[in-house]
Amino acid sequence: MRISRVLQKTEKSTKKIHVDLDLMKPLIEKYKGKKGNLIPLLQGAQELYGYIPREIFILISKETGTELSKMYGVATFYAQFRLNPVGKHIVKVCHGTACHVQNATLITEALEETLGIKDGETTEDMLFTLESVACLGCCSLAPVMMIGDDTYGKLDGKKASKVIKEIRKSEKK
């Protein structure tokens, strides 16, 4: 199962997020003129901003001479790159074979209800992004979800929702 990573025009996506282009200057200087610089520049941009804003594509294009179409081609080919803002906590629900047969779909549906978003979306408070992924490599714990570096296994919808509620509660402190 693969979610769309290209921004769809919705009411939520019309909010303008300020992008500080100056943060990219040291990164561009480091890689400017070097062969094979596109992926490290995109990775660095994503590390700085959490995703790759359109303004960054334009800046990289101006500074390096790389065509926008080439950059978007690379960014949409590799699943590691994000073109949309993401939440502080990325909730990855495994939908690999072992998790699928253990009802991973029910986990995703429970999380969608708890978070009030669909798969691939981010909560309005920018706290959570929900993603279905092909495999997390924790088949013996199926069904599984990961939030950051933490893995939660042997889940059902109720347990998964409880984890989210606990994180939300800790964020309000």
Buried (B, 14 or more C-beta within 10 A) or exposed (E): BEBEBEEEEEEBEEEEEEBEEEEBEEBBEEBEEEEEBBBEBBBBBBEBBBBBBEBBBEBBBEBBEBEEEEBBEBBEEEEEBBBBBBBBBBBBBBBBEBBBEBBBBBBBBBBBEBBEBEBBBBBEEBBBBBBBBEBBEBBEBBBBBBBEEEBBBEBBBEBBBBBBEEBBEEEEE
